[in-house]
Amino acid sequence: MLAGKSALVTGSTSGIGLAIARALAAEGANVMLHGLGEPDAIGQLCEEFEADYDVEVAFSGADVRFPAAIETLARDASDRFGHVDILVNNAGIQHTAPIEEFPAARWDDIIAVNLSAAFHTTRLLLPGMREAGWGRVINTSSAHGLVASVEKVAYIAAKHGIIGMTKVVALETAESAITCNAICPGWVRTELIERQIEARAEDLGVSIEEGARALLAEKQPSMEFVEPDQVAQIAVFLCSEAASQITGAAISVDGGWTAQ
């Protein structure tokens, strides 16, 4: 479906981002991977993509806290593939603390990575999509982009902001063949969530799996984690012709979390 298209997926060396990158490549899209990782592991990952999906793959380790690095990232992706048709803003970091104890530097980093980076990639790559006459911007928000929890002030502010930005971009591109949507996962058992599970298990004095169930019971009625590939397949759908009139949406994938 996406043969001849090219995608930039930020935060795509693990977790949800990697699943999205794989799903897009499986549909024929060339992919710019981005994120953290050891050089040997990144090289092996790129080789796997090329072998498994027969697409062009590149990698950037740009530090998306900084606008200058994001400009380089966008330029490198465009130069490598000629254009970027699909932008997935997925990079994210987390820190938890009560607001009066929340380190200002951590606030700045989380807002920069989780929100400002998406603004910069979008502003830089939208002109190419307009010139090509087609584009998809997909933002990874969260159930925490729709509702709040304690001790996550920066993350929740950023994820709420992503949904607002999604709506603005959708309206500004509404008369074109460009769409912009946000996906809002609930608990997905990524490395970021695993640390919260470990903390919960330690607080309760229980096993890791019991800690995981306690975390689910607090928020997610299905009592099951969302799978990264389930999020990835929604991203693929949003790139399809069937989704051409879906824009400005915040799509919940949260086992009933935000239905409560």
Secondary structure, DSSP 8 states (H G I E B T S, - for coil): --TT-EEEESS-SSHHHHHHHHHHHHTT-EEEEES---HHHHHHHHHHHHHHH---EEEE---TTSHHHHHHHHHHHHHHHS---EEEE---------GGG--HHHHHHHHIIIIIHHHHHHHHHHHHHHHHT-EEEEEE--GGGTS--TT-HHHHHHHHHHHHHHHHHHHHTTTTTEEEEEEEE--B-SHHHHHHHHHHHHHHT--HHHHHHHHHHHH-TT-S-B-HHHHHHHHHHHTSGGGTT--S-EEEESTTGGG-
